[in-house]
């Protein structure tokens, strides 16, 4: 039964975001009979898959596990066209979900939440938007996605550039005609790789500005017909079980034998088999020891380096493209579709920024220490302020006016990535210190968080409780547990958005890594324990 008054902008729950998480959260909470609204700054639903419409944008998780599990009808009727859905197909899926479950009537688009303030007297949140609207609600759920705040590096002279400069996550919906243009791409993460391999054949000249070489696995992306879809659907019960029980929420479990207990020849055969699957299996369903054991990491990293070298004709270029400063899998591993072959093309140049750093942006292009590269378009594939950037973009004020932005500017804290001490009735998804922040098939972990939050709100409403907040002791215990696990891994030793190292000063504020590294089953168990024990460690009033 709804607890909100009938005022137009008073709700039981305001959800911020109408992407993967927001849509499911809306569907789930509405079923409890609550008054719920989802607010989103975009002019369409889909979140990440609305914004990231750059050329070649595609999921790196297969479509059979990058989807919702809450509706048998949806699973039966939605036909994925490819093993890895492209941006357009993903966006269509979210629009279908919004229509199919009549979610749109409770979604306000083009509405950016700017401030959220906790009112001690009424035990409610007040939210204000860029349109000057005000919303009152008892609970707030942030469904901002882990990668929604784009990073534009402060290059000297960027305002001088007379061509077009665009961040991949703000690609114009109408597209950009790159045919015959001189294009520079800065960044070779998962996004840069997708853009580079997609646009290289069309542009007059492509200059790739690489700071850190990246491992990438060749994607095998067959199109699906009815027979393939039927076979995939037949496996859904098994898949559904697997995603909850595997370490990173995929549908395959890794090898359980210790790596070096397997003879060298057999190890090689296993790696070749995993590699030829054309998926992330070699990373997340291979040998988990790559995350913990330097010797295992070294051998598997060298296997991948060999594969990269074999693709590139010029050995000097190959050596620049081979990562040496981190082990395979300690950053996010992208899939690629012809990425390394691009560097065999006459119209593509690789600039190694470690040798010749960017000095500034000029009127005509980019100046490195080796000289100026003239460009018509600069593509910034420079990533995101992951996990925290979406939340700190909003002025969130908890008890006694405390500011999340200011607090996280000193130290990033959460309790299981689900709540933050000092911010009652605020639930977060894809926030730091849960697997959903990074180290998980995002849809698996986000759906789990939605379910936990839904159960929690249901519990409070049914028991006539108004407020829930983790104690600072609980938060401290979780952080300690997170750090102990993180310190056992090689991930903490690397520089990437996983560790906050892509943002100046952020690494010092993050507890080792953004993502909880205990795996999906352990995280789910921890969350379940809290619930089963009546929200033990949380103050419920
Ligand atoms: P990433 O993975 O953070 O990659 C950003 C890339 O941009 C990476 O190669 C960076 O080099 C590079 N970068 C960032 N700032 C600069 C500056 N100032 N100069 C030169 N190069 C720079 O972001 P993506 O968008 O590719 O991927 C994010 C996630 O989206 C991905 O992991 C998937 O989960 C989907 P660096 O490595 O920092 O040296």
Boltz pocket constraint, residues with backbone or C-beta under 6 A from the ligand:
constraints:
  - pocket:
      binder: B
      contacts: [[A, 147], [A, 153], [A, 186], [A, 187], [A, 188], [A, 189], [A, 190], [A, 191], [A, 192], [A, 209], [A, 210], [A, 211], [A, 212], [A, 332], [A, 353], [A, 358], [A, 381], [A, 382], [A, 383], [A, 384], [A, 495], [A, 496], [A, 497], [A, 502]]
      max_distance: 6.0
